[in-house]
Amino acid sequence: MAQKQKILIVDDDQHIAELISLYLEKECFETKIVGDGETAIRETFSWLPDLILLDIMLPGMDGYQICREVRAKSRVPIIMLSAKGEVFDKVLGLELGADDYMEKPFDSKELVARVKAVLRRYQEVSPQKAESDDKAVEYPGLSINLTNYSVLRDGERVDMPPKELELLYFLASSPNHVFSREQLLDQIWGYEYIGDTRTVDVHIKRLREKIGDHTEWRLATIYGVGYKFEAR
């Protein structure tokens, strides 16, 4: 029998947490519920969940801080849950490394669909599932390897979550080719992704902050169209 995938539910509203757990267990996931940040971080590194459903409004340490601390040491997929629907809140969550963001209240079927989609995307780029041949591209001062999941900038490792690396690799693999935001959503997040093109903008912004520009290359914006990896 295949081992069940584990979902850590971080929410101080016991009623909501138990409903989420019920939905997921019906889909054959194993779940664990915690109601505060310190316990969430401890369980992340001891129970080793395959995905975290993380509420933002928590007592003490909020979801943003939890996300920041988890992401500093782990690539485990994170879906943020919040009653906050402002663009700022969504962008902040994505900038801190969340893989998706859902507003409360949400439909149970949509929640399950997003969990499955994020897990599927994560598994597709996981180093354990990489092919034997290296998937890598190199430019002066920049090396991107999808097989061992690493990015080197001037010889120094740059840490980034799965979607950032996959987006950078995809663009750098087709230098000077312009991709629309919709094309990048389809290629990197998949046709099942339920989101908007702002997700692409946020990830490009984070990539630029981490790798900057080089005299030989840069991440270029083609206004009104999309983005390209410009090799000069």
Buried (B, 14 or more C-beta within 10 A) or exposed (E): EEEBBBBBBBBBBEEBBBBBBEBBEEBEBBBBBBBBBEBBBEBBEEEEBBBBBBBBBBEEBBBBBBBEBBBEEBBBBBBBBBEBEEEEBBBBBBBBBBBBBBBBEEEBEEBBBBBBBBBEBBBEBEEEEBEEEEBBBEBEBBBBBBEEBBBBBEEEEBBBBBBBBBBBBBBBBEBEEBBBBEBBBEBBBEEEBEBEEEBBBBBBBBBEEBBEEBEEBBBBBEEEEBBBBBEE
